[in-house]
């Protein structure tokens, strides 16, 4: 798909055509990231981690591996 955008001649003259193109490319890239993030968030709404056995196992393993960093020391 191709979209045409009209840019004022004064803007192109003051910034330069390459700069205007760079800004538009940056905008399009950020828009793509935003759309991908919205799609990912929509998918997250359908995931129920509390009832997922793989997630529960991974959570337990992570706790066993890292709890020594999170619990207060009792060896005074």
mmCIF file of the N, C-alpha and C atoms, coordinates in Angstrom:
data_MODEL
# 
_entry.id   MODEL 
# 
loop_
_atom_site.group_PDB 
_atom_site.id 
_atom_site.type_symbol 
_atom_site.label_atom_id 
_atom_site.label_alt_id 
_atom_site.label_comp_id 
_atom_site.label_asym_id 
_atom_site.label_entity_id 
_atom_site.label_seq_id 
_atom_site.pdbx_PDB_ins_code 
_atom_site.Cartn_x 
_atom_site.Cartn_y 
_atom_site.Cartn_z 
_atom_site.occupancy 
_atom_site.B_iso_or_equiv 
_atom_site.pdbx_formal_charge 
_atom_site.auth_seq_id 
_atom_site.auth_comp_id 
_atom_site.auth_asym_id 
_atom_site.auth_atom_id 
_atom_site.pdbx_PDB_model_num 
ATOM 1   N N  . UNK A 1 1  ? 0.845  -1.176  0.000  1.00 0.00 ? 1  UNK A N  1 
ATOM 2   C CA . UNK A 1 1  ? 0.000  0.000   0.000  1.00 0.00 ? 1  UNK A CA 1 
ATOM 3   C C  . UNK A 1 1  ? 0.886  1.231   0.000  1.00 0.00 ? 1  UNK A C  1 
ATOM 4   N N  . UNK A 1 2  ? 0.441  2.218   -0.677 1.00 0.00 ? 2  UNK A N  1 
ATOM 5   C CA . UNK A 1 2  ? 1.191  3.467   -0.740 1.00 0.00 ? 2  UNK A CA 1 
ATOM 6   C C  . UNK A 1 2  ? 0.272  4.598   -0.323 1.00 0.00 ? 2  UNK A C  1 
ATOM 7   N N  . UNK A 1 3  ? 0.787  5.494   0.511  1.00 0.00 ? 3  UNK A N  1 
ATOM 8   C CA . UNK A 1 3  ? 0.036  6.660   0.961  1.00 0.00 ? 3  UNK A CA 1 
ATOM 9   C C  . UNK A 1 3  ? 0.829  7.896   0.569  1.00 0.00 ? 3  UNK A C  1 
ATOM 10  N N  . UNK A 1 4  ? 0.140  8.868   0.035  1.00 0.00 ? 4  UNK A N  1 
ATOM 11  C CA . UNK A 1 4  ? 0.783  10.139  -0.313 1.00 0.00 ? 4  UNK A CA 1 
ATOM 12  C C  . UNK A 1 4  ? 0.524  11.144  0.796  1.00 0.00 ? 4  UNK A C  1 
ATOM 13  N N  . UNK A 1 5  ? 1.560  11.867  1.148  1.00 0.00 ? 5  UNK A N  1 
ATOM 14  C CA . UNK A 1 5  ? 1.453  12.898  2.176  1.00 0.00 ? 5  UNK A CA 1 
ATOM 15  C C  . UNK A 1 5  ? 1.913  14.209  1.553  1.00 0.00 ? 5  UNK A C  1 
ATOM 16  N N  . UNK A 1 6  ? 1.108  15.224  1.749  1.00 0.00 ? 6  UNK A N  1 
ATOM 17  C CA . UNK A 1 6  ? 1.460  16.536  1.226  1.00 0.00 ? 6  UNK A CA 1 
ATOM 18  C C  . UNK A 1 6  ? 2.193  17.310  2.319  1.00 0.00 ? 6  UNK A C  1 
ATOM 19  N N  . UNK A 1 7  ? 3.390  17.768  1.988  1.00 0.00 ? 7  UNK A N  1 
ATOM 20  C CA . UNK A 1 7  ? 4.203  18.523  2.931  1.00 0.00 ? 7  UNK A CA 1 
ATOM 21  C C  . UNK A 1 7  ? 4.407  19.913  2.350  1.00 0.00 ? 7  UNK A C  1 
ATOM 22  N N  . UNK A 1 8  ? 4.224  20.908  3.185  1.00 0.00 ? 8  UNK A N  1 
ATOM 23  C CA . UNK A 1 8  ? 4.384  22.290  2.716  1.00 0.00 ? 8  UNK A CA 1 
ATOM 24  C C  . UNK A 1 8  ? 5.801  22.503  2.187  1.00 0.00 ? 8  UNK A C  1 
ATOM 25  N N  . UNK A 1 9  ? 5.870  23.208  1.103  1.00 0.00 ? 9  UNK A N  1 
ATOM 26  C CA . UNK A 1 9  ? 7.159  23.466  0.458  1.00 0.00 ? 9  UNK A CA 1 
ATOM 27  C C  . UNK A 1 9  ? 8.105  24.210  1.393  1.00 0.00 ? 9  UNK A C  1 
ATOM 28  N N  . UNK A 1 10 ? 7.545  25.122  2.196  1.00 0.00 ? 10 UNK A N  1 
ATOM 29  C CA . UNK A 1 10 ? 8.382  25.895  3.125  1.00 0.00 ? 10 UNK A CA 1 
ATOM 30  C C  . UNK A 1 10 ? 9.060  24.979  4.144  1.00 0.00 ? 10 UNK A C  1 
ATOM 31  N N  . UNK A 1 11 ? 8.345  23.945  4.563  1.00 0.00 ? 11 UNK A N  1 
ATOM 32  C CA . UNK A 1 11 ? 8.910  23.000  5.528  1.00 0.00 ? 11 UNK A CA 1 
ATOM 33  C C  . UNK A 1 11 ? 10.072 22.235  4.913  1.00 0.00 ? 11 UNK A C  1 
ATOM 34  N N  . UNK A 1 12 ? 9.880  21.774  3.682  1.00 0.00 ? 12 UNK A N  1 
ATOM 35  C CA . UNK A 1 12 ? 10.944 21.036  2.992  1.00 0.00 ? 12 UNK A CA 1 
ATOM 36  C C  . UNK A 1 12 ? 12.140 21.946  2.752  1.00 0.00 ? 12 UNK A C  1 
ATOM 37  N N  . UNK A 1 13 ? 11.874 23.195  2.403  1.00 0.00 ? 13 UNK A N  1 
ATOM 38  C CA . UNK A 1 13 ? 12.975 24.138  2.169  1.00 0.00 ? 13 UNK A CA 1 
ATOM 39  C C  . UNK A 1 13 ? 13.743 24.445  3.448  1.00 0.00 ? 13 UNK A C  1 
ATOM 40  N N  . UNK A 1 14 ? 13.025 24.539  4.578  1.00 0.00 ? 14 UNK A N  1 
ATOM 41  C CA . UNK A 1 14 ? 13.720 24.893  5.820  1.00 0.00 ? 14 UNK A CA 1 
ATOM 42  C C  . UNK A 1 14 ? 14.441 23.703  6.441  1.00 0.00 ? 14 UNK A C  1 
ATOM 43  N N  . UNK A 1 15 ? 13.859 22.503  6.340  1.00 0.00 ? 15 UNK A N  1 
ATOM 44  C CA . UNK A 1 15 ? 14.478 21.329  6.960  1.00 0.00 ? 15 UNK A CA 1 
ATOM 45  C C  . UNK A 1 15 ? 15.326 20.515  5.984  1.00 0.00 ? 15 UNK A C  1 
ATOM 46  N N  . UNK A 1 16 ? 14.944 20.530  4.744  1.00 0.00 ? 16 UNK A N  1 
ATOM 47  C CA . UNK A 1 16 ? 15.611 19.692  3.753  1.00 0.00 ? 16 UNK A CA 1 
ATOM 48  C C  . UNK A 1 16 ? 14.807 18.423  3.522  1.00 0.00 ? 16 UNK A C  1 
ATOM 49  N N  . UNK A 1 17 ? 14.787 17.970  2.287  1.00 0.00 ? 17 UNK A N  1 
ATOM 50  C CA . UNK A 1 17 ? 13.999 16.801  1.917  1.00 0.00 ? 17 UNK A CA 1 
ATOM 51  C C  . UNK A 1 17 ? 14.430 15.555  2.675  1.00 0.00 ? 17 UNK A C  1 
ATOM 52  N N  . UNK A 1 18 ? 15.729 15.348  2.836  1.00 0.00 ? 18 UNK A N  1 
ATOM 53  C CA . UNK A 1 18 ? 16.206 14.156  3.556  1.00 0.00 ? 18 UNK A CA 1 
ATOM 54  C C  . UNK A 1 18 ? 15.746 14.151  5.012  1.00 0.00 ? 18 UNK A C  1 
ATOM 55  N N  . UNK A 1 19 ? 15.774 15.308  5.647  1.00 0.00 ? 19 UNK A N  1 
ATOM 56  C CA . UNK A 1 19 ? 15.340 15.401  7.042  1.00 0.00 ? 19 UNK A CA 1 
ATOM 57  C C  . UNK A 1 19 ? 13.850 15.095  7.160  1.00 0.00 ? 19 UNK A C  1 
ATOM 58  N N  . UNK A 1 20 ? 13.046 15.643  6.245  1.00 0.00 ? 20 UNK A N  1 
ATOM 59  C CA . UNK A 1 20 ? 11.607 15.371  6.261  1.00 0.00 ? 20 UNK A CA 1 
ATOM 60  C C  . UNK A 1 20 ? 11.365 13.883  6.058  1.00 0.00 ? 20 UNK A C  1 
ATOM 61  N N  . UNK A 1 21 ? 12.068 13.278  5.122  1.00 0.00 ? 21 UNK A N  1 
ATOM 62  C CA . UNK A 1 21 ? 11.923 11.834  4.890  1.00 0.00 ? 21 UNK A CA 1 
ATOM 63  C C  . UNK A 1 21 ? 12.311 11.038  6.126  1.00 0.00 ? 21 UNK A C  1 
ATOM 64  N N  . UNK A 1 22 ? 13.407 11.436  6.779  1.00 0.00 ? 22 UNK A N  1 
ATOM 65  C CA . UNK A 1 22 ? 13.846 10.739  7.997  1.00 0.00 ? 22 UNK A CA 1 
ATOM 66  C C  . UNK A 1 22 ? 12.788 10.824  9.098  1.00 0.00 ? 22 UNK A C  1 
ATOM 67  N N  . UNK A 1 23 ? 12.203 12.007  9.277  1.00 0.00 ? 23 UNK A N  1 
ATOM 68  C CA . UNK A 1 23 ? 11.162 12.172  10.296 1.00 0.00 ? 23 UNK A CA 1 
ATOM 69  C C  . UNK A 1 23 ? 9.938  11.318  9.984  1.00 0.00 ? 23 UNK A C  1 
ATOM 70  N N  . UNK A 1 24 ? 9.555  11.280  8.727  1.00 0.00 ? 24 UNK A N  1 
ATOM 71  C CA . UNK A 1 24 ? 8.400  10.461  8.343  1.00 0.00 ? 24 UNK A CA 1 
ATOM 72  C C  . UNK A 1 24 ? 8.696  8.972   8.544  1.00 0.00 ? 24 UNK A C  1 
ATOM 73  N N  . UNK A 1 25 ? 9.909  8.552   8.206  1.00 0.00 ? 25 UNK A N  1 
ATOM 74  C CA . UNK A 1 25 ? 10.285 7.148   8.399  1.00 0.00 ? 25 UNK A CA 1 
ATOM 75  C C  . UNK A 1 25 ? 10.280 6.797   9.885  1.00 0.00 ? 25 UNK A C  1 
ATOM 76  N N  . UNK A 1 26 ? 10.764 7.694   10.727 1.00 0.00 ? 26 UNK A N  1 
ATOM 77  C CA . UNK A 1 26 ? 10.753 7.475   12.171 1.00 0.00 ? 26 UNK A CA 1 
ATOM 78  C C  . UNK A 1 26 ? 9.322  7.363   12.687 1.00 0.00 ? 26 UNK A C  1 
ATOM 79  N N  . UNK A 1 27 ? 8.456  8.243   12.204 1.00 0.00 ? 27 UNK A N  1 
ATOM 80  C CA . UNK A 1 27 ? 7.056  8.196   12.610 1.00 0.00 ? 27 UNK A CA 1 
ATOM 81  C C  . UNK A 1 27 ? 6.422  6.857   12.242 1.00 0.00 ? 27 UNK A C  1 
ATOM 82  N N  . UNK A 1 28 ? 6.662  6.402   11.024 1.00 0.00 ? 28 UNK A N  1 
ATOM 83  C CA . UNK A 1 28 ? 6.086  5.138   10.572 1.00 0.00 ? 28 UNK A CA 1 
ATOM 84  C C  . UNK A 1 28 ? 6.638  3.981   11.409 1.00 0.00 ? 28 UNK A C  1 
ATOM 85  N N  . UNK A 1 29 ? 7.916  3.997   11.720 1.00 0.00 ? 29 UNK A N  1 
ATOM 86  C CA . UNK A 1 29 ? 8.503  2.939   12.555 1.00 0.00 ? 29 UNK A CA 1 
ATOM 87  C C  . UNK A 1 29 ? 7.869  2.908   13.932 1.00 0.00 ? 29 UNK A C  1 
ATOM 88  N N  . UNK A 1 30 ? 7.689  4.070   14.532 1.00 0.00 ? 30 UNK A N  1 
ATOM 89  C CA . UNK A 1 30 ? 7.063  4.143   15.859 1.00 0.00 ? 30 UNK A CA 1 
ATOM 90  C C  . UNK A 1 30 ? 5.609  3.684   15.801 1.00 0.00 ? 30 UNK A C  1 
ATOM 91  N N  . UNK A 1 31 ? 4.924  4.011   14.715 1.00 0.00 ? 31 UNK A N  1 
ATOM 92  C CA . UNK A 1 31 ? 3.547  3.572   14.547 1.00 0.00 ? 31 UNK A CA 1 
ATOM 93  C C  . UNK A 1 31 ? 3.474  2.050   14.453 1.00 0.00 ? 31 UNK A C  1 
ATOM 94  N N  . UNK A 1 32 ? 4.416  1.436   13.743 1.00 0.00 ? 32 UNK A N  1 
ATOM 95  C CA . UNK A 1 32 ? 4.458  -0.020  13.640 1.00 0.00 ? 32 UNK A CA 1 
ATOM 96  C C  . UNK A 1 32 ? 4.672  -0.664  15.006 1.00 0.00 ? 32 UNK A C  1 
ATOM 97  N N  . UNK A 1 33 ? 5.564  -0.091  15.807 1.00 0.00 ? 33 UNK A N  1 
ATOM 98  C CA . UNK A 1 33 ? 5.824  -0.613  17.154 1.00 0.00 ? 33 UNK A CA 1 
ATOM 99  C C  . UNK A 1 33 ? 4.574  -0.468  18.024 1.00 0.00 ? 33 UNK A C  1 
ATOM 100 N N  . UNK A 1 34 ? 3.911  0.675   17.919 1.00 0.00 ? 34 UNK A N  1 
ATOM 101 C CA . UNK A 1 34 ? 2.705  0.903   18.713 1.00 0.00 ? 34 UNK A CA 1 
ATOM 102 C C  . UNK A 1 34 ? 1.621  -0.102  18.346 1.00 0.00 ? 34 UNK A C  1 
ATOM 103 N N  . UNK A 1 35 ? 1.442  -0.358  17.067 1.00 0.00 ? 35 UNK A N  1 
ATOM 104 C CA . UNK A 1 35 ? 0.434  -1.328  16.621 1.00 0.00 ? 35 UNK A CA 1 
ATOM 105 C C  . UNK A 1 35 ? 0.787  -2.727  17.121 1.00 0.00 ? 35 UNK A C  1 
ATOM 106 N N  . UNK A 1 36 ? 2.059  -3.101  17.036 1.00 0.00 ? 36 UNK A N  1 
ATOM 107 C CA . UNK A 1 36 ? 2.491  -4.417  17.519 1.00 0.00 ? 36 UNK A CA 1 
ATOM 108 C C  . UNK A 1 36 ? 2.252  -4.541  19.028 1.00 0.00 ? 36 UNK A C  1 
ATOM 109 N N  . UNK A 1 37 ? 2.516  -3.474  19.763 1.00 0.00 ? 37 UNK A N  1 
ATOM 110 C CA . UNK A 1 37 ? 2.291  -3.498  21.216 1.00 0.00 ? 37 UNK A CA 1 
ATOM 111 C C  . UNK A 1 37 ? 0.812  -3.646  21.536 1.00 0.00 ? 37 UNK A C  1 
ATOM 112 N N  . UNK A 1 38 ? -0.044 -2.955  20.788 1.00 0.00 ? 38 UNK A N  1 
ATOM 113 C CA . UNK A 1 38 ? -1.480 -3.082  21.014 1.00 0.00 ? 38 UNK A CA 1 
ATOM 114 C C  . UNK A 1 38 ? -1.955 -4.503  20.731 1.00 0.00 ? 38 UNK A C  1 
ATOM 115 N N  . UNK A 1 39 ? -1.420 -5.113  19.677 1.00 0.00 ? 39 UNK A N  1 
ATOM 116 C CA . UNK A 1 39 ? -1.784 -6.495  19.362 1.00 0.00 ? 39 UNK A CA 1 
ATOM 117 C C  . UNK A 1 39 ? -1.322 -7.451  20.456 1.00 0.00 ? 39 UNK A C  1 
ATOM 118 N N  . UNK A 1 40 ? -0.115 -7.219  20.976 1.00 0.00 ? 40 UNK A N  1 
ATOM 119 C CA . UNK A 1 40 ? 0.397  -8.066  22.057 1.00 0.00 ? 40 UNK A CA 1 
ATOM 120 C C  . UNK A 1 40 ? -0.453 -7.917  23.311 1.00 0.00 ? 40 UNK A C  1 
ATOM 121 N N  . UNK A 1 41 ? -0.849 -6.700  23.633 1.00 0.00 ? 41 UNK A N  1 
ATOM 122 C CA . UNK A 1 41 ? -1.705 -6.485  24.801 1.00 0.00 ? 41 UNK A CA 1 
ATOM 123 C C  . UNK A 1 41 ? -3.057 -7.159  24.636 1.00 0.00 ? 41 UNK A C  1 
ATOM 124 N N  . UNK A 1 42 ? -3.589 -7.128  23.433 1.00 0.00 ? 42 UNK A N  1 
ATOM 125 C CA . UNK A 1 42 ? -4.868 -7.791  23.183 1.00 0.00 ? 42 UNK A CA 1 
ATOM 126 C C  . UNK A 1 42 ? -4.731 -9.295  23.388 1.00 0.00 ? 42 UNK A C  1 
ATOM 127 N N  . UNK A 1 43 ? -3.610 -9.866  22.981 1.00 0.00 ? 43 UNK A N  1 
ATOM 128 C CA . UNK A 1 43 ? -3.374 -11.302 23.178 1.00 0.00 ? 43 UNK A CA 1 
ATOM 129 C C  . UNK A 1 43 ? -3.206 -11.631 24.653 1.00 0.00 ? 43 UNK A C  1 
ATOM 130 N N  . UNK A 1 44 ? -2.558 -10.748 25.411 1.00 0.00 ? 44 UNK A N  1 
ATOM 131 C CA . UNK A 1 44 ? -2.352 -10.991 26.836 1.00 0.00 ? 44 UNK A CA 1 
ATOM 132 C C  . UNK A 1 44 ? -3.672 -11.117 27.584 1.00 0.00 ? 44 UNK A C  1 
ATOM 133 N N  . UNK A 1 45 ? -4.686 -10.422 27.114 1.00 0.00 ? 45 UNK A N  1 
ATOM 134 C CA . UNK A 1 45 ? -5.980 -10.484 27.784 1.00 0.00 ? 45 UNK A CA 1 
ATOM 135 C C  . UNK A 1 45 ? -6.586 -11.878 27.702 1.00 0.00 ? 45 UNK A C  1 
ATOM 136 N N  . UNK A 1 46 ? -6.144 -12.680 26.748 1.00 0.00 ? 46 UNK A N  1 
ATOM 137 C CA . UNK A 1 46 ? -6.710 -14.023 26.580 1.00 0.00 ? 46 UNK A CA 1 
ATOM 138 C C  . UNK A 1 46 ? -5.903 -15.094 27.311 1.00 0.00 ? 46 UNK A C  1 
ATOM 139 N N  . UNK A 1 47 ? -4.788 -14.711 27.904 1.00 0.00 ? 47 UNK A N  1 
ATOM 140 C CA . UNK A 1 47 ? -3.913 -15.671 28.575 1.00 0.00 ? 47 UNK A CA 1 
ATOM 141 C C  . UNK A 1 47 ? -4.227 -15.696 30.073 1.00 0.00 ? 47 UNK A C  1 
ATOM 142 N N  . UNK A 1 48 ? -4.429 -16.891 30.614 1.00 0.00 ? 48 UNK A N  1 
ATOM 143 C CA . UNK A 1 48 ? -4.702 -17.061 32.036 1.00 0.00 ? 48 UNK A CA 1 
ATOM 144 C C  . UNK A 1 48 ? -3.516 -17.795 32.665 1.00 0.00 ? 48 UNK A C  1 
ATOM 145 N N  . UNK A 1 49 ? -2.530 -17.019 33.120 1.00 0.00 ? 49 UNK A N  1 
ATOM 146 C CA . UNK A 1 49 ? -1.315 -17.622 33.657 1.00 0.00 ? 49 UNK A CA 1 
ATOM 147 C C  . UNK A 1 49 ? -1.555 -18.380 34.955 1.00 0.00 ? 49 UNK A C  1 
ATOM 148 N N  . UNK A 1 50 ? -2.530 -17.975 35.730 1.00 0.00 ? 50 UNK A N  1 
ATOM 149 C CA . UNK A 1 50 ? -2.743 -18.648 37.016 1.00 0.00 ? 50 UNK A CA 1 
ATOM 150 C C  . UNK A 1 50 ? -3.193 -20.093 36.843 1.00 0.00 ? 50 UNK A C  1 
ATOM 151 N N  . UNK A 1 51 ? -3.733 -20.438 35.698 1.00 0.00 ? 51 UNK A N  1 
ATOM 152 C CA . UNK A 1 51 ? -4.163 -21.811 35.450 1.00 0.00 ? 51 UNK A CA 1 
ATOM 153 C C  . UNK A 1 51 ? -3.280 -22.526 34.434 1.00 0.00 ? 51 UNK A C  1 
ATOM 154 N N  . UNK A 1 52 ? -2.120 -21.975 34.154 1.00 0.00 ? 52 UNK A N  1 
ATOM 155 C CA . UNK A 1 52 ? -1.201 -22.567 33.176 1.00 0.00 ? 52 UNK A CA 1 
ATOM 156 C C  . UNK A 1 52 ? -0.131 -23.372 33.926 1.00 0.00 ? 52 UNK A C  1 
ATOM 157 N N  . UNK A 1 53 ? -0.134 -24.688 33.795 1.00 0.00 ? 53 UNK A N  1 
ATOM 158 C CA . UNK A 1 53 ? 0.832  -25.515 34.529 1.00 0.00 ? 53 UNK A CA 1 
ATOM 159 C C  . UNK A 1 53 ? 2.291  -25.182 34.205 1.00 0.00 ? 53 UNK A C  1 
ATOM 160 N N  . UNK A 1 54 ? 2.594  -24.864 32.967 1.00 0.00 ? 54 UNK A N  1 
ATOM 161 C CA . UNK A 1 54 ? 3.978  -24.525 32.606 1.00 0.00 ? 54 UNK A CA 1 
ATOM 162 C C  . UNK A 1 54 ? 4.411  -23.239 33.293 1.00 0.00 ? 54 UNK A C  1 
ATOM 163 N N  . UNK A 1 55 ? 3.520  -22.249 33.344 1.00 0.00 ? 55 UNK A N  1 
ATOM 164 C CA . UNK A 1 55 ? 3.864  -20.995 33.995 1.00 0.00 ? 55 UNK A CA 1 
ATOM 165 C C  . UNK A 1 55 ? 4.042  -21.217 35.489 1.00 0.00 ? 55 UNK A C  1 
ATOM 166 N N  . UNK A 1 56 ? 3.172  -22.011 36.095 1.00 0.00 ? 56 UNK A N  1 
ATOM 167 C CA . UNK A 1 56 ? 3.281  -22.282 37.529 1.00 0.00 ? 56 UNK A CA 1 
ATOM 168 C C  . UNK A 1 56 ? 4.594  -22.998 37.853 1.00 0.00 ? 56 UNK A C  1 
ATOM 169 N N  . UNK A 1 57 ? 5.000  -23.932 37.001 1.00 0.00 ? 57 UNK A N  1 
ATOM 170 C CA . UNK A 1 57 ? 6.265  -24.639 37.219 1.00 0.00 ? 57 UNK A CA 1 
ATOM 171 C C  . UNK A 1 57 ? 7.443  -23.683 37.074 1.00 0.00 ? 57 UNK A C  1 
ATOM 172 N N  . UNK A 1 58 ? 7.395  -22.831 36.076 1.00 0.00 ? 58 UNK A N  1 
ATOM 173 C CA . UNK A 1 58 ? 8.473  -21.856 35.873 1.00 0.00 ? 58 UNK A CA 1 
ATOM 174 C C  . UNK A 1 58 ? 8.536  -20.879 37.036 1.00 0.00 ? 58 UNK A C  1 
ATOM 175 N N  . UNK A 1 59 ? 7.385  -20.473 37.538 1.00 0.00 ? 59 UNK A N  1 
ATOM 176 C CA . UNK A 1 59 ? 7.342  -19.559 38.681 1.00 0.00 ? 59 UNK A CA 1 
ATOM 177 C C  . UNK A 1 59 ? 7.950  -20.210 39.915 1.00 0.00 ? 59 UNK A C  1 
ATOM 178 N N  . UNK A 1 60 ? 7.615  -21.459 40.166 1.00 0.00 ? 60 UNK A N  1 
ATOM 179 C CA . UNK A 1 60 ? 8.164  -22.171 41.322 1.00 0.00 ? 60 UNK A CA 1 
ATOM 180 C C  . UNK A 1 60 ? 9.667  -22.335 41.201 1.00 0.00 ? 60 UNK A C  1 
ATOM 181 N N  . UNK A 1 61 ? 10.130 -22.682 40.021 1.00 0.00 ? 61 UNK A N  1 
ATOM 182 C CA . UNK A 1 61 ? 11.567 -22.831 39.797 1.00 0.00 ? 61 UNK A CA 1 
ATOM 183 C C  . UNK A 1 61 ? 12.298 -21.513 40.012 1.00 0.00 ? 61 UNK A C  1 
ATOM 184 N N  . UNK A 1 62 ? 11.723 -20.433 39.485 1.00 0.00 ? 62 UNK A N  1 
ATOM 185 C CA . UNK A 1 62 ? 12.344 -19.110 39.661 1.00 0.00 ? 62 UNK A CA 1 
ATOM 186 C C  . UNK A 1 62 ? 12.406 -18.742 41.139 1.00 0.00 ? 62 UNK A C  1 
ATOM 187 N N  . UNK A 1 63 ? 11.347 -19.056 41.891 1.00 0.00 ? 63 UNK A N  1 
ATOM 188 C CA . UNK A 1 63 ? 11.343 -18.759 43.316 1.00 0.00 ? 63 UNK A CA 1 
ATOM 189 C C  . UNK A 1 63 ? 12.438 -19.546 44.034 1.00 0.00 ? 63 UNK A C  1 
ATOM 190 N N  . UNK A 1 64 ? 12.547 -20.832 43.741 1.00 0.00 ? 64 UNK A N  1 
ATOM 191 C CA . UNK A 1 64 ? 13.561 -21.661 44.386 1.00 0.00 ? 64 UNK A CA 1 
ATOM 192 C C  . UNK A 1 64 ? 14.966 -21.152 44.073 1.00 0.00 ? 64 UNK A C  1 
ATOM 193 N N  . UNK A 1 65 ? 15.172 -20.676 42.862 1.00 0.00 ? 65 UNK A N  1 
ATOM 194 C CA . UNK A 1 65 ? 16.499 -20.196 42.466 1.00 0.00 ? 65 UNK A CA 1 
ATOM 195 C C  . UNK A 1 65 ? 16.825 -18.823 43.039 1.00 0.00 ? 65 UNK A C  1 
ATOM 196 N N  . UNK A 1 66 ? 15.822 -17.991 43.277 1.00 0.00 ? 66 UNK A N  1 
ATOM 197 C CA . UNK A 1 66 ? 16.078 -16.597 43.652 1.00 0.00 ? 66 UNK A CA 1 
ATOM 198 C C  . UNK A 1 66 ? 15.631 -16.198 45.046 1.00 0.00 ? 66 UNK A C  1 
ATOM 199 N N  . UNK A 1 67 ? 14.990 -17.086 45.788 1.00 0.00 ? 67 UNK A N  1 
ATOM 200 C CA . UNK A 1 67 ? 14.450 -16.675 47.088 1.00 0.00 ? 67 UNK A CA 1 
ATOM 201 C C  . UNK A 1 67 ? 15.531 -16.235 48.062 1.00 0.00 ? 67 UNK A C  1 
ATOM 202 N N  . UNK A 1 68 ? 16.731 -16.765 47.926 1.00 0.00 ? 68 UNK A N  1 
ATOM 203 C CA . UNK A 1 68 ? 17.809 -16.349 48.831 1.00 0.00 ? 68 UNK A CA 1 
ATOM 204 C C  . UNK A 1 68 ? 18.156 -14.871 48.642 1.00 0.00 ? 68 UNK A C  1 
ATOM 205 N N  . UNK A 1 69 ? 17.848 -14.306 47.486 1.00 0.00 ? 69 UNK A N  1 
ATOM 206 C CA . UNK A 1 69 ? 18.097 -12.882 47.242 1.00 0.00 ? 69 UNK A CA 1 
ATOM 207 C C  . UNK A 1 69 ? 16.969 -12.004 47.763 1.00 0.00 ? 69 UNK A C  1 
ATOM 208 N N  . UNK A 1 70 ? 15.828 -12.609 48.072 1.00 0.00 ? 70 UNK A N  1 
ATOM 209 C CA . UNK A 1 70 ? 14.652 -11.821 48.436 1.00 0.00 ? 70 UNK A CA 1 
ATOM 210 C C  . UNK A 1 70 ? 14.254 -11.929 49.887 1.00 0.00 ? 70 UNK A C  1 
ATOM 211 N N  . UNK A 1 71 ? 14.591 -13.028 50.537 1.00 0.00 ? 71 UNK A N  1 
ATOM 212 C CA . UNK A 1 71 ? 14.204 -13.226 51.928 1.00 0.00 ? 71 UNK A CA 1 
ATOM 213 C C  . UNK A 1 71 ? 15.254 -12.602 52.854 1.00 0.00 ? 71 UNK A C  1 
ATOM 214 N N  . UNK A 1 72 ? 14.805 -12.081 54.004 1.00 0.00 ? 72 UNK A N  1 
ATOM 215 C CA . UNK A 1 72 ? 15.788 -11.517 54.954 1.00 0.00 ? 72 UNK A CA 1 
ATOM 216 C C  . UNK A 1 72 ? 16.667 -12.625 55.532 1.00 0.00 ? 72 UNK A C  1 
ATOM 217 N N  . UNK A 1 73 ? 17.900 -12.270 55.808 1.00 0.00 ? 73 UNK A N  1 
ATOM 218 C CA . UNK A 1 73 ? 18.833 -13.240 56.385 1.00 0.00 ? 73 UNK A CA 1 
ATOM 219 C C  . UNK A 1 73 ? 18.489 -13.491 57.838 1.00 0.00 ? 73 UNK A C  1 
ATOM 220 N N  . UNK A 1 74 ? 18.614 -14.738 58.258 1.00 0.00 ? 74 UNK A N  1 
ATOM 221 C CA . UNK A 1 74 ? 18.296 -15.084 59.657 1.00 0.00 ? 74 UNK A CA 1 
ATOM 222 C C  . UNK A 1 74 ? 19.530 -15.596 60.410 1.00 0.00 ? 74 UNK A C  1 
ATOM 223 N N  . UNK A 1 75 ? 20.699 -15.562 59.791 1.00 0.00 ? 75 UNK A N  1 
ATOM 224 C CA . UNK A 1 75 ? 21.917 -16.080 60.445 1.00 0.00 ? 75 UNK A CA 1 
ATOM 225 C C  . UNK A 1 75 ? 22.680 -14.961 61.119 1.00 0.00 ? 75 UNK A C  1 
ATOM 226 N N  . UNK A 1 76 ? 22.185 -14.521 62.271 1.00 0.00 ? 76 UNK A N  1 
ATOM 227 C CA . UNK A 1 76 ? 22.830 -13.412 63.002 1.00 0.00 ? 76 UNK A CA 1 
ATOM 228 C C  . UNK A 1 76 ? 23.884 -13.908 63.932 1.00 0.00 ? 76 UNK A C  1 
# 
